[in-house]
Amino acid sequence: MADGGITAINERVREESAFVQDLMSEFGKVIIGQKYLIERLLVALLANGHILIEGVPGLAKTLSVKVLSGAIKTKFQRIQFTPDLLPADLIGTLVYNPRDGSFTVKKGPVFANIILADEINRAPAKVQSALLEAMQERQVTIGENTFPLDEPFLVLATQNPIEQEGTYPLPEAQVDRFMLKINITYPTFEEEHRIMKSMAFTGKNIDVTAVVDPEDIKRARSVVNEIYMDEKIEKYILDIVFATREPQKYGLDELSGLIRYGASTRASIYMNIASKAFAFIQGRGYVTPQDVKSVGMDILRHRIIVSYEAEAEEKTSDDIIKRIFEEVEVP
């Protein structure tokens, strides 16, 4: 792309990304710290993907999503996943009318813009797959009728670490439908002190102003698609993904016994679009290798299946991805 073209897209990004600061300041009113989580929420929203969040309870996962939906003038729905939940509780059902023998459609809570699927690993597989179908197809079938879901449509699923009892782990193929998987950790001592001081009030209301329209999000998405990515960076993304499949070709012989399955093709597609969304949030019209590194871990974490050997050595997919990013040549 000529320099003039990059300047033009830079200008458009600057204009269209003005709302990012407004959103960040709304988050800042309620949430202390968690910049990483907030940025990833915006990446998913702009890249039209979904997020899986893992972390112990009480780390502002639900609160962050509530703030996001409140700041975007959208319909928000929180669904608590439990072992007795049925697919109909999620997508809706047909209700029989005995007076004229007809059926009417009663839509379920999945018909909203932002869905918080709380503790998704507490519900059985058929409920999980009903949600994942809605995520993938962006539509829901009830009886013989198919209904498209409104845009923007963002699913944010949370799960507590798998060791806890009474959980149904999501199958690998289904986890792959999530663009990002992020791990939330505890706040720092100073952050927790500020959280304690600001939240230790009974009956405290969360006051969020709607600063963005769904139309703004749609416009921003079309600008994200135009963000410039050099061919060298496209090849860098492919090198990273291929290094998860054929590590020995990249001089990473020590990893070949640790990876059972490498990242799928979705990884390269999502890394491309998420890097552009990350550049947009930074107010830039072009992608840098650092953008790829910033989102790479969250895109690859759940797409690399480690071997028994890796588990025996207590090596996680995060450890493997770190090594790949250290070794693969940066353009």
C-alpha positions in Angstrom: 0.0 0.0 0.0 1.3 3.5 -0.9 2.1 5.9 1.9 -0.9 8.0 0.9 -3.2 5.0 1.5 -1.7 4.4 4.9 -2.1 8.0 5.9 -5.8 7.9 4.8 -6.6 4.8 6.8 -4.7 6.3 9.8 -7.0 9.3 9.6 -10.1 7.1 9.4 -8.9 5.0 12.4 -8.3 8.2 14.4 -11.8 9.4 13.7 -13.6 6.1 14.2 -11.6 5.0 17.3 -12.5 8.1 19.3 -15.1 6.1 21.2 -12.5 3.6 22.5 -11.3 6.3 25.0 -14.9 7.0 26.0 -15.5 3.3 26.6 -12.2 3.0 28.6 -13.2 5.9 30.9 -16.6 4.2 31.5 -14.8 1.1 32.6 -12.4 3.2 34.7 -15.4 4.5 36.7 -16.3 1.0 37.9 -13.4 -1.3 37.4 -9.9 -0.9 38.8 -7.1 -2.6 37.0 -8.0 -5.4 34.6 -6.8 -3.4 31.5 -5.9 -6.7 29.9 -9.4 -8.0 30.2 -11.0 -4.7 29.0 -8.7 -4.6 25.9 -9.6 -8.2 25.0 -13.3 -7.5 25.3 -12.9 -4.6 22.8 -10.8 -6.8 20.5 -13.5 -9.5 20.4 -16.2 -6.9 19.9 -14.4 -5.2 17.0 -13.2 -8.5 15.4 -16.7 -10.1 15.7 -15.4 -13.0 17.9 -16.2 -14.6 21.2 -14.2 -14.9 24.4 -13.7 -17.7 26.9 -12.5 -16.4 30.3 -11.0 -18.7 32.9 -10.4 -17.5 36.4 -11.4 -18.1 40.0 -14.7 -16.4 41.1 -14.8 -12.8 42.3 -12.3 -11.2 39.8 -14.8 -8.8 38.1 -15.5 -11.0 35.1 -19.3 -10.5 35.3 -19.0 -6.9 36.3 -16.8 -6.1 33.2 -19.3 -7.5 30.8 -22.2 -5.6 32.5 -20.2 -2.3 32.1 -19.4 -3.1 28.5 -23.1 -3.8 27.7 -24.2 -0.7 29.6 -21.7 1.5 27.7 -22.9 0.3 24.3 -26.7 0.7 24.4 -27.2 -3.0 23.7 -29.3 -5.8 25.2 -27.4 -7.8 27.8 -28.3 -11.2 29.0 -26.6 -13.2 31.8 -27.2 -16.9 31.7 -26.1 -19.0 34.7 -25.2 -22.4 33.4 -26.2 -25.3 35.7 -26.3 -29.1 35.4 -30.1 -29.1 35.0 -30.2 -26.5 32.2 -31.8 -27.6 28.9 -31.2 -26.3 25.4 -34.7 -24.8 25.3 -33.9 -22.7 28.4 -31.2 -21.1 26.2 -32.6 -20.8 22.7 -36.3 -20.8 23.4 -39.1 -23.2 22.6 -42.6 -23.6 20.9 -45.5 -23.0 23.2 -48.8 -24.8 22.4 -52.0 -22.7 22.4 -54.9 -25.1 23.2 -57.6 -22.6 22.0 -56.7 -22.9 18.3 -54.2 -25.8 18.3 -51.3 -23.5 17.1 -47.8 -23.2 18.3 -46.1 -19.8 19.0 -42.4 -19.2 19.3 -41.1 -18.1 22.7 -37.5 -16.8 22.2 -34.9 -17.6 24.8 -32.3 -15.4 26.5 -29.7 -16.0 23.7 -31.6 -13.4 21.7 -29.5 -10.5 23.0 -26.4 -8.6 21.8 -24.1 -9.4 24.6 -24.4 -12.8 26.3 -22.6 -13.7 29.5 -22.6 -17.5 29.7 -21.5 -17.9 33.4 -19.7 -21.1 34.3 -20.3 -22.7 30.9 -18.5 -25.9 32.1 -21.2 -26.5 34.7 -23.8 -27.4 32.0 -24.0 -30.7 30.0 -22.7 -31.1 26.5 -26.1 -30.6 24.7 -26.6 -27.2 26.3 -23.0 -26.1 25.5 -23.4 -27.2 21.8 -26.7 -25.3 21.5 -24.9 -22.1 22.5 -21.9 -22.9 20.3 -24.2 -23.4 17.3 -25.7 -19.9 17.9 -22.2 -18.5 18.1 -21.0 -20.1 14.9 -24.1 -19.8 12.7 -25.3 -16.4 14.2 -28.8 -17.9 14.0 -31.1 -20.1 16.1 -33.6 -22.7 14.9 -36.8 -23.3 16.9 -39.1 -25.9 15.5 -39.2 -25.2 11.7 -38.3 -21.5 12.0 -34.8 -20.1 11.8 -34.1 -16.7 13.4 -31.0 -14.6 12.7 -29.4 -13.1 15.8 -28.9 -9.3 16.1 -25.6 -7.7 15.5 -23.4 -7.1 17.4 -23.5 -10.5 18.9 -20.8 -11.3 21.5 -20.7 -14.3 23.7 -18.5 -14.1 26.7 -18.3 -17.4 28.5 -16.6 -17.8 31.9 -15.4 -21.0 33.5 -13.8 -21.7 36.8 -10.6 -23.8 36.7 -11.4 -27.4 35.6 -10.2 -29.1 38.8 -13.4 -28.1 40.6 -16.0 -30.8 41.0 -19.2 -31.2 39.0 -17.9 -29.7 35.7 -18.3 -30.8 32.1 -15.1 -29.7 30.3 -15.7 -28.1 26.9 -14.5 -30.4 24.1 -11.4 -29.1 22.2 -13.3 -28.7 18.9 -15.9 -26.5 20.7 -13.3 -24.5 22.5 -11.8 -23.7 19.0 -15.0 -21.6 18.3 -13.9 -19.0 20.8 -11.6 -16.4 19.2 -9.8 -15.7 22.5 -9.3 -17.6 25.7 -8.0 -15.4 28.5 -6.8 -16.2 32.0 -7.7 -13.7 34.7 -5.4 -13.5 37.6 -5.6 -11.8 41.0 -5.2 -8.0 41.2 -2.0 -6.5 42.7 -1.9 -5.4 46.3 -2.3 -1.7 45.4 -5.2 -2.5 43.0 -7.0 -4.6 45.6 -6.6 -1.8 48.1 -8.3 0.6 45.7 -11.0 -1.9 44.9 -11.7 -2.5 48.6 -12.0 1.2 49.3 -14.3 1.9 46.3 -16.5 -1.2 46.6 -17.0 -1.5 50.3 -20.4 0.2 50.4 -23.7 -1.5 50.9 -26.2 -1.0 48.1 -23.7 0.7 45.8 -25.1 1.3 42.3 -23.1 0.8 39.2 -23.6 4.0 37.2 -22.5 3.5 33.6 -23.4 5.9 30.7 -24.1 4.6 27.3 -21.4 6.2 25.1 -21.5 4.0 22.0 -24.2 3.0 19.6 -24.3 -0.5 17.9 -24.0 1.5 14.6 -20.6 2.9 15.8 -19.4 -0.7 16.4 -20.5 -1.8 12.9 -18.8 1.2 11.3 -15.6 0.5 13.4 -15.6 -3.1 12.2 -15.6 -2.0 8.6 -12.6 0.2 9.3 -10.8 -2.6 11.1 -11.1 -4.7 7.9 -9.3 -2.0 6.0 -6.3 -1.7 8.4 -3.1 -2.3 6.5 -1.1 -5.5 7.1 2.2 -5.9 5.3 2.8 -9.3 3.6 5.8 -9.8 5.9 3.5 -9.7 9.0 1.0 -12.1 7.3 4.0 -14.5 6.8 5.0 -14.0 10.4 1.5 -15.1 11.6 1.7 -18.2 9.4 5.2 -19.0 10.7 3.9 -18.8 14.3 0.9 -21.1 13.5 3.1 -23.6 11.5 5.7 -23.7 14.3 2.9 -25.2 16.5 2.4 -27.9 13.9 6.0 -28.5 12.7 8.3 -27.1 15.5 11.4 -28.9 14.2 11.3 -26.9 11.0 11.8 -23.7 13.1 14.7 -25.1 15.2 12.3 -26.0 18.1 13.2 -29.7 18.3 12.6 -29.7 22.1 8.9 -28.9 21.5 8.1 -31.7 19.0 7.4 -34.3 21.7 5.3 -31.8 23.8 2.6 -30.9 21.2 -0.1 -33.5 20.4 -2.0 -31.2 18.0 -1.0 -27.8 16.7 -3.2 -24.8 16.1 -6.0 -25.0 13.5 -6.5 -22.8 10.5 -8.9 -20.7 12.6 -5.8 -19.5 14.5 -4.3 -17.8 11.4 -7.6 -16.2 10.5 -8.3 -14.9 14.0 -4.7 -13.7 14.5 -5.0 -11.6 11.4 -8.3 -9.9 12.3 -7.5 -9.6 16.1 -4.2 -8.0 15.3 -6.0 -5.4 13.2 -8.6 -4.8 16.0 -5.7 -4.4 18.5 -4.0 -1.8 16.2 -7.4 0.0 15.9 -7.7 0.2 19.7 -4.2 1.8 19.7 -5.4 4.3 17.1 -3.2 3.0 14.3 -4.1 2.1 10.7 -1.4 -0.5 10.3 -0.4 -3.7 12.1 3.0 -4.1 13.8 4.6 -7.4 15.0 3.9 -6.3 18.5 0.2 -6.3 17.8 0.5 -10.0 16.7 2.4 -10.8 19.9 -0.2 -9.0 22.1 -3.1 -11.1 20.9 -1.1 -14.3 19.9 -1.1 -15.9 23.3 -4.9 -15.5 23.8 -5.6 -16.9 20.3 -3.3 -19.9 20.5 -3.6 -20.9 24.2 -6.7 -23.1 23.7 -5.7 -24.3 20.2 -2.6 -26.2 21.1 -3.2 -29.6 22.7 -0.2 -30.7 24.8 1.0 -34.3 24.9 1.2 -36.5 28.0 4.9 -35.9 28.0 4.3 -32.2 28.4 1.9 -32.8 31.2 4.4 -35.0 32.9 7.0 -32.2 32.6 4.3 -29.7 33.9 4.6 -27.7 30.6 1.4 -25.8 29.6 0.4 -24.5 26.2 1.4 -21.0 27.4 5.0 -22.2 28.0 5.1 -23.7 24.4 3.7 -20.5 22.9 6.3 -18.3 24.7 9.1 -20.5 23.3 7.6 -20.1 19.8 7.4 -16.4 20.0 11.0 -16.3 21.3 12.3 -18.3 18.4 10.3 -17.4 15.3 12.0 -14.5 13.5 10.3 -11.2 13.8 10.0 -9.2 10.5 
